Every structure is written in C-alpha cells, then in structure tokens.
C-alpha cells in the first residue's frame, strides 16, 4: 500500500492492539485531493453505528479540503462523516474489543492499494504519562547507540 497520509502521533499517544484495513467511500474530488496529500487526520476517530441490527463503521473528523481545480465544485463540507467498508466478521471483532474499558479506534494511515483508497484503522488503548516517558527514553537511548556505532566505524 502506498501511504498518502499518516497519523504520526499515534505511536506516541496510543498502544496499538490490532489493525484493520478498510475501504472508504469518497467523492471524486476528495480522492484527487488525497492524492495531492493535502488532508489532515488531526482529531479524526472511528465509531460503530447500529441501526436496525445492522452495524456500520463511520470515520469522523477527517478533513479533506476541496481539490484546487476550475472544473470541480465542492459543497464546502470538508469533514463530513465517511463510511468505512469492512467485512461483517471484522466489524463484530472490533465491536467486541470496543467494550473493553479504555479502548478506542483511530485511523492510522490512508493509502492507495490497487488504485483504491484504503484506510488502516487501529484498535488502541491510551498510554499513561509514564509509558510515554519510557518510550521517549528508549528512543533516546537507541539514538545514542546509533551515534556511538556510527562514530566508531567512521
């Protein structure tokens, strides 16, 4: 999958439990705008809606500005709810995991796969402050080790 847009803060804020790849229903100008990588995933989230015993997965908060072209007329709705396309078994697995306390679903990345726009969603649990500090500490230690090995062999 060729990544068009990525949620860069997901690894710092959340512990990823499981990931899924879903199709997303978009309009033509939204796909063109995504290909120019001008969208924003800040504050976007996924939720499961139930109507008459049927479940639908909806992505909210994804801001896709209108494509800058003279031929395209957008309706001005940049962050409308977009439905995600998943298999029934996957939706039921996600819903089962949602009943665990502190678990949520966030979009991880948006990309192209065989010419179709796909969204990677992740079932995540929020990290505590001390977990974030430990991750930063590990990252700094790895960076120091890489510097040491680089200077030693140069």
RODRENDREN-123251 format. One record per residue (C-alpha): chain; residue number from 0; x, y, z. Coordinates in steps of 0.5 Angstrom, whole numbers, plus 500, padded with zeros to 3 digits. Layout:
<rs>
<r><unit>A</unit><pos>NUM</pos><x>X</x><y>Y</y><z>Z</z></r>
...
</rs>
This chain:
<rs>
<r><unit>A</unit><pos>0</pos><x>500</x><y>500</y><z>500</z></r>
<r><unit>A</unit><pos>1</pos><x>503</x><y>507</y><z>498</z></r>
<r><unit>A</unit><pos>2</pos><x>502</x><y>511</y><z>504</z></r>
<r><unit>A</unit><pos>3</pos><x>498</x><y>518</y><z>502</z></r>
<r><unit>A</unit><pos>4</pos><x>497</x><y>521</y><z>509</z></r>
<r><unit>A</unit><pos>5</pos><x>499</x><y>518</y><z>516</z></r>
<r><unit>A</unit><pos>6</pos><x>498</x><y>519</y><z>523</z></r>
<r><unit>A</unit><pos>7</pos><x>504</x><y>521</y><z>526</z></r>
<r><unit>A</unit><pos>8</pos><x>503</x><y>522</y><z>534</z></r>
<r><unit>A</unit><pos>9</pos><x>499</x><y>515</y><z>534</z></r>
<r><unit>A</unit><pos>10</pos><x>505</x><y>511</y><z>537</z></r>
<r><unit>A</unit><pos>11</pos><x>507</x><y>517</y><z>542</z></r>
<r><unit>A</unit><pos>12</pos><x>500</x><y>517</y><z>545</z></r>
<r><unit>A</unit><pos>13</pos><x>497</x><y>510</y><z>544</z></r>
<r><unit>A</unit><pos>14</pos><x>499</x><y>503</y><z>545</z></r>
<r><unit>A</unit><pos>15</pos><x>496</x><y>499</y><z>538</z></r>
<r><unit>A</unit><pos>16</pos><x>493</x><y>493</y><z>540</z></r>
<r><unit>A</unit><pos>17</pos><x>490</x><y>491</y><z>533</z></r>
<r><unit>A</unit><pos>18</pos><x>490</x><y>494</y><z>526</z></r>
<r><unit>A</unit><pos>19</pos><x>485</x><y>493</y><z>520</z></r>
<r><unit>A</unit><pos>20</pos><x>485</x><y>495</y><z>513</z></r>
<r><unit>A</unit><pos>21</pos><x>478</x><y>498</y><z>511</z></r>
<r><unit>A</unit><pos>22</pos><x>476</x><y>501</y><z>504</z></r>
<r><unit>A</unit><pos>23</pos><x>473</x><y>508</y><z>505</z></r>
<r><unit>A</unit><pos>24</pos><x>467</x><y>512</y><z>501</z></r>
<r><unit>A</unit><pos>25</pos><x>470</x><y>518</y><z>498</z></r>
<r><unit>A</unit><pos>26</pos><x>467</x><y>523</y><z>493</z></r>
<r><unit>A</unit><pos>27</pos><x>472</x><y>524</y><z>486</z></r>
<r><unit>A</unit><pos>28</pos><x>475</x><y>531</y><z>488</z></r>
<r><unit>A</unit><pos>29</pos><x>476</x><y>528</y><z>495</z></r>
<r><unit>A</unit><pos>30</pos><x>481</x><y>523</y><z>492</z></r>
<r><unit>A</unit><pos>31</pos><x>484</x><y>528</y><z>488</z></r>
<r><unit>A</unit><pos>32</pos><x>485</x><y>532</y><z>494</z></r>
<r><unit>A</unit><pos>33</pos><x>488</x><y>526</y><z>498</z></r>
<r><unit>A</unit><pos>34</pos><x>493</x><y>524</y><z>492</z></r>
<r><unit>A</unit><pos>35</pos><x>496</x><y>531</y><z>493</z></r>
<r><unit>A</unit><pos>36</pos><x>497</x><y>530</y><z>500</z></r>
<r><unit>A</unit><pos>37</pos><x>493</x><y>536</y><z>503</z></r>
<r><unit>A</unit><pos>38</pos><x>489</x><y>533</y><z>508</z></r>
<r><unit>A</unit><pos>39</pos><x>489</x><y>533</y><z>516</z></r>
<r><unit>A</unit><pos>40</pos><x>488</x><y>527</y><z>521</z></r>
<r><unit>A</unit><pos>41</pos><x>488</x><y>531</y><z>527</z></r>
<r><unit>A</unit><pos>42</pos><x>482</x><y>529</y><z>531</z></r>
<r><unit>A</unit><pos>43</pos><x>480</x><y>524</y><z>527</z></r>
<r><unit>A</unit><pos>44</pos><x>476</x><y>518</y><z>530</z></r>
<r><unit>A</unit><pos>45</pos><x>472</x><y>512</y><z>528</z></r>
<r><unit>A</unit><pos>46</pos><x>466</x><y>509</y><z>531</z></r>
<r><unit>A</unit><pos>47</pos><x>461</x><y>504</y><z>530</z></r>
<r><unit>A</unit><pos>48</pos><x>454</x><y>506</y><z>529</z></r>
<r><unit>A</unit><pos>49</pos><x>448</x><y>501</y><z>530</z></r>
<r><unit>A</unit><pos>50</pos><x>441</x><y>502</y><z>526</z></r>
<r><unit>A</unit><pos>51</pos><x>436</x><y>496</y><z>526</z></r>
<r><unit>A</unit><pos>52</pos><x>441</x><y>491</y><z>528</z></r>
<r><unit>A</unit><pos>53</pos><x>446</x><y>493</y><z>522</z></r>
<r><unit>A</unit><pos>54</pos><x>453</x><y>496</y><z>524</z></r>
<r><unit>A</unit><pos>55</pos><x>456</x><y>501</y><z>520</z></r>
<r><unit>A</unit><pos>56</pos><x>463</x><y>504</y><z>521</z></r>
<r><unit>A</unit><pos>57</pos><x>464</x><y>511</y><z>521</z></r>
<r><unit>A</unit><pos>58</pos><x>470</x><y>516</y><z>520</z></r>
<r><unit>A</unit><pos>59</pos><x>469</x><y>523</y><z>523</z></r>
<r><unit>A</unit><pos>60</pos><x>474</x><y>529</y><z>523</z></r>
<r><unit>A</unit><pos>61</pos><x>478</x><y>527</y><z>517</z></r>
<r><unit>A</unit><pos>62</pos><x>479</x><y>534</y><z>514</z></r>
<r><unit>A</unit><pos>63</pos><x>480</x><y>534</y><z>506</z></r>
<r><unit>A</unit><pos>64</pos><x>480</x><y>540</y><z>503</z></r>
<r><unit>A</unit><pos>65</pos><x>477</x><y>541</y><z>496</z></r>
<r><unit>A</unit><pos>66</pos><x>481</x><y>540</y><z>490</z></r>
<r><unit>A</unit><pos>67</pos><x>484</x><y>546</y><z>487</z></r>
<r><unit>A</unit><pos>68</pos><x>481</x><y>546</y><z>480</z></r>
<r><unit>A</unit><pos>69</pos><x>477</x><y>550</y><z>476</z></r>
<r><unit>A</unit><pos>70</pos><x>473</x><y>544</y><z>474</z></r>
<r><unit>A</unit><pos>71</pos><x>471</x><y>542</y><z>481</z></r>
<r><unit>A</unit><pos>72</pos><x>466</x><y>545</y><z>485</z></r>
<r><unit>A</unit><pos>73</pos><x>466</x><y>542</y><z>492</z></r>
<r><unit>A</unit><pos>74</pos><x>460</x><y>543</y><z>497</z></r>
<r><unit>A</unit><pos>75</pos><x>464</x><y>546</y><z>503</z></r>
<r><unit>A</unit><pos>76</pos><x>464</x><y>540</y><z>507</z></r>
<r><unit>A</unit><pos>77</pos><x>471</x><y>538</y><z>509</z></r>
<r><unit>A</unit><pos>78</pos><x>470</x><y>534</y><z>515</z></r>
<r><unit>A</unit><pos>79</pos><x>464</x><y>530</y><z>513</z></r>
<r><unit>A</unit><pos>80</pos><x>463</x><y>523</y><z>516</z></r>
<r><unit>A</unit><pos>81</pos><x>465</x><y>518</y><z>511</z></r>
<r><unit>A</unit><pos>82</pos><x>463</x><y>510</y><z>512</z></r>
<r><unit>A</unit><pos>83</pos><x>468</x><y>505</y><z>512</z></r>
<r><unit>A</unit><pos>84</pos><x>468</x><y>498</y><z>509</z></r>
<r><unit>A</unit><pos>85</pos><x>469</x><y>492</y><z>513</z></r>
<r><unit>A</unit><pos>86</pos><x>467</x><y>485</y><z>513</z></r>
<r><unit>A</unit><pos>87</pos><x>462</x><y>483</y><z>518</z></r>
<r><unit>A</unit><pos>88</pos><x>466</x><y>479</y><z>522</z></r>
<r><unit>A</unit><pos>89</pos><x>472</x><y>485</y><z>523</z></r>
<r><unit>A</unit><pos>90</pos><x>466</x><y>489</y><z>525</z></r>
<r><unit>A</unit><pos>91</pos><x>464</x><y>484</y><z>530</z></r>
<r><unit>A</unit><pos>92</pos><x>471</x><y>483</y><z>533</z></r>
<r><unit>A</unit><pos>93</pos><x>472</x><y>491</y><z>533</z></r>
<r><unit>A</unit><pos>94</pos><x>465</x><y>492</y><z>537</z></r>
<r><unit>A</unit><pos>95</pos><x>467</x><y>486</y><z>542</z></r>
<r><unit>A</unit><pos>96</pos><x>474</x><y>490</y><z>543</z></r>
<r><unit>A</unit><pos>97</pos><x>471</x><y>497</y><z>544</z></r>
<r><unit>A</unit><pos>98</pos><x>467</x><y>494</y><z>550</z></r>
<r><unit>A</unit><pos>99</pos><x>474</x><y>494</y><z>554</z></r>
<r><unit>A</unit><pos>100</pos><x>475</x><y>500</y><z>558</z></r>
<r><unit>A</unit><pos>101</pos><x>480</x><y>505</y><z>555</z></r>
<r><unit>A</unit><pos>102</pos><x>480</x><y>502</y><z>548</z></r>
<r><unit>A</unit><pos>103</pos><x>478</x><y>506</y><z>542</z></r>
<r><unit>A</unit><pos>104</pos><x>479</x><y>506</y><z>535</z></r>
<r><unit>A</unit><pos>105</pos><x>483</x><y>511</y><z>531</z></r>
<r><unit>A</unit><pos>106</pos><x>485</x><y>512</y><z>523</z></r>
<r><unit>A</unit><pos>107</pos><x>493</x><y>510</y><z>523</z></r>
<r><unit>A</unit><pos>108</pos><x>494</x><y>511</y><z>515</z></r>
<r><unit>A</unit><pos>109</pos><x>491</x><y>513</y><z>509</z></r>
<r><unit>A</unit><pos>110</pos><x>494</x><y>510</y><z>502</z></r>
<r><unit>A</unit><pos>111</pos><x>493</x><y>507</y><z>495</z></r>
<r><unit>A</unit><pos>112</pos><x>492</x><y>500</y><z>494</z></r>
<r><unit>A</unit><pos>113</pos><x>491</x><y>497</y><z>487</z></r>
<r><unit>A</unit><pos>114</pos><x>488</x><y>504</y><z>485</z></r>
<r><unit>A</unit><pos>115</pos><x>483</x><y>504</y><z>491</z></r>
<r><unit>A</unit><pos>116</pos><x>484</x><y>509</y><z>497</z></r>
<r><unit>A</unit><pos>117</pos><x>484</x><y>505</y><z>504</z></r>
<r><unit>A</unit><pos>118</pos><x>484</x><y>507</y><z>511</z></r>
<r><unit>A</unit><pos>119</pos><x>489</x><y>503</y><z>516</z></r>
<r><unit>A</unit><pos>120</pos><x>485</x><y>503</y><z>523</z></r>
<r><unit>A</unit><pos>121</pos><x>488</x><y>501</y><z>529</z></r>
<r><unit>A</unit><pos>122</pos><x>484</x><y>499</y><z>536</z></r>
<r><unit>A</unit><pos>123</pos><x>488</x><y>503</y><z>541</z></r>
<r><unit>A</unit><pos>124</pos><x>489</x><y>504</y><z>548</z></r>
<r><unit>A</unit><pos>125</pos><x>491</x><y>511</y><z>551</z></r>
<r><unit>A</unit><pos>126</pos><x>498</x><y>511</y><z>554</z></r>
<r><unit>A</unit><pos>127</pos><x>500</x><y>514</y><z>561</z></r>
<r><unit>A</unit><pos>128</pos><x>504</x><y>519</y><z>562</z></r>
<r><unit>A</unit><pos>129</pos><x>510</x><y>515</y><z>565</z></r>
<r><unit>A</unit><pos>130</pos><x>509</x><y>510</y><z>559</z></r>
<r><unit>A</unit><pos>131</pos><x>510</x><y>516</y><z>554</z></r>
<r><unit>A</unit><pos>132</pos><x>517</x><y>518</y><z>558</z></r>
<r><unit>A</unit><pos>133</pos><x>519</x><y>511</y><z>558</z></r>
<r><unit>A</unit><pos>134</pos><x>518</x><y>511</y><z>550</z></r>
<r><unit>A</unit><pos>135</pos><x>522</x><y>517</y><z>550</z></r>
<r><unit>A</unit><pos>136</pos><x>528</x><y>515</y><z>554</z></r>
<r><unit>A</unit><pos>137</pos><x>528</x><y>508</y><z>550</z></r>
<r><unit>A</unit><pos>138</pos><x>528</x><y>512</y><z>543</z></r>
<r><unit>A</unit><pos>139</pos><x>534</x><y>517</y><z>546</z></r>
<r><unit>A</unit><pos>140</pos><x>538</x><y>511</y><z>548</z></r>
<r><unit>A</unit><pos>141</pos><x>537</x><y>508</y><z>541</z></r>
<r><unit>A</unit><pos>142</pos><x>539</x><y>514</y><z>538</z></r>
<r><unit>A</unit><pos>143</pos><x>545</x><y>515</y><z>543</z></r>
<r><unit>A</unit><pos>144</pos><x>547</x><y>508</y><z>541</z></r>
<r><unit>A</unit><pos>145</pos><x>547</x><y>509</y><z>534</z></r>
<r><unit>A</unit><pos>146</pos><x>551</x><y>515</y><z>534</z></r>
<r><unit>A</unit><pos>147</pos><x>556</x><y>511</y><z>538</z></r>
<r><unit>A</unit><pos>148</pos><x>557</x><y>506</y><z>533</z></r>
<r><unit>A</unit><pos>149</pos><x>557</x><y>511</y><z>527</z></r>
<r><unit>A</unit><pos>150</pos><x>563</x><y>515</y><z>530</z></r>
<r><unit>A</unit><pos>151</pos><x>566</x><y>508</y><z>532</z></r>
<r><unit>A</unit><pos>152</pos><x>566</x><y>506</y><z>525</z></r>
<r><unit>A</unit><pos>153</pos><x>567</x><y>512</y><z>521</z></r>
</rs>
